[in-house]
């Protein structure tokens, strides 16, 4: 074996070691990231469950009949009569915000 060939083998071995160490480092980073993501997903799921429980508790605590009674008897509200409801087309289906007086239909 010549000195050039031995030097080439040592260089190849060193390059292989460097690449292997880099690869193991990347694998370790990926494993740590997956564990961190798993922890965050568990935390998210726990928060979702707690949120749903709180929402359910709050919605079950609302007495709609009591709200209706207060609105009608104490605040003098009434149900809408025929002709009082005006429908408008809206691009956003969530709600329509009134910015001015509603024009009367003729």
QUIURMO-V856574 format. One record per residue. SS is DSSP state (H for helix, E for strand, - for the rest). NEAR is the number of other ideal C-beta (glycine too) atoms within 10 Angstrom. Layout:
ss near
SS NEAR
SS NEAR
This chain:
ss near
- 6
- 7
H 7
H 8
H 9
H 10
H 10
H 11
H 11
H 10
H 10
H 10
H 10
H 10
H 10
H 10
H 10
H 10
H 10
H 10
H 10
H 10
H 10
H 10
H 10
H 10
H 10
H 10
H 10
H 10
H 10
H 10
H 10
H 10
H 10
H 10
H 10
H 10
H 10
H 10
H 10
H 10
H 10
H 10
H 10
H 10
H 10
H 10
H 10
H 10
H 10
H 10
H 10
H 10
H 10
H 10
H 9
H 9
H 8
H 8
H 7
- 8
- 10
H 7
H 7
H 9
H 10
H 12
H 11
H 12
H 12
H 12
H 9
H 8
- 7
- 7
- 11
- 8
- 7
- 8
- 7
- 5
- 7
- 8
- 7
- 9
- 6
- 7
- 5
- 10
- 5
- 7
- 6
- 6
- 7
- 12
- 7
- 8
- 5
- 5
- 6
- 8
- 7
- 6
- 6
- 3
